[in-house]
Amino acid sequence: MRNSKNTGSFTSTIYIDDKNIDKFTSGQTELRVGQWVKFAWTTYRSRWIGVSHGGVIHAYHDHAGNGENFARRVQAYKMVSGLVTNPRKR
């Protein structure tokens, strides 16, 4: 994995373990929302949402593929993180 920010299209599943997790929690390496990730301590892949100001990783682990639930989780993350101030379109 490159040490730069991922600003292009989605890549294959990104593997995250104890050796590289700090790159993601510190912001050194950023992923796009929706990027598939595989955590070393989970059985299945997850969809990346983001990292909070406190360094907490947010990922979506529902493997039924419900896009509506994923979109709600992303919206909630953005609201809590201050990235969206008005969640409703008028």
N, C-alpha and C positions, 0 to 999 in steps of 0.2 A: 504494500500500500504506500502511495506517495505521502509525503509529509505536508502536502499543500491542501488547500480547501477544494472540495468537490463542487465545482460550479457548473459543470456540464450536465449531460444527461445522466440518468440513473446507471449505476454499474451493477455488476453481479452482487450477490449477497455479501455484505461486509461482516467479517468475523470479529467479534469483540470478546476479549478475555482480560485476565488480570495484568497481562503484559502491555496492552495498548489502551486500556480504558481511560487512562489519564489524558490521552490525546483528545478524547471526545469530551470529557467533563470539563477540561480547561478551555475548550474552544480552539485549540491548536488545529484540530481537524474537524470540519463541519460536514454534515450530511444534509441532503435535501429531505424535506418532510415526505414520508411515504417510502423512503429507501428501505429495502429489505435488509435486516441485520440478523445475525445469529449470535446470541450470547452463549458463551462457553457453558454456562450453568443452566441452560434451558434445553428442552428437547427439540422445539420447533423454532422456525424463524419468526421474527416480529417486524412490525413496521415502525420505523423511526419517526418520532414526533419532535423531539428537541431536548435541550438541556436547560434546566432552570438557572436562575441567577446564583443559586446555592450549589450548583454542580450536580443536581439530581437528573438522571436520565429518564425521559418519558418515552415509552414505546408502547405500541398497541399489540396485544398478544392474542386477540381473538382470531382463531384460524378458520372460522366459518366464512370469512371473506365479506363481512357486512360493511360495505363502503359508507353507509349512512352513519353507523356507530363510529367508525374511524373519523369521519368528518366532524362529528360532534366532539370527539376527544381532542382533535386538533384545535377546534374553535375554543374549547375550554382552556387548553394550554395557552393559546395566544392571549386570551382575556386575562388569565392569571399572571402571565408574564408581561402584561402591559403592551403587547404588540397590537391589540385591537381595542379601541375604546368604545365603539358602538357596534355590537354584534349583529344588529338587525338592519337589513337594507330597507329603505323606504322608497 
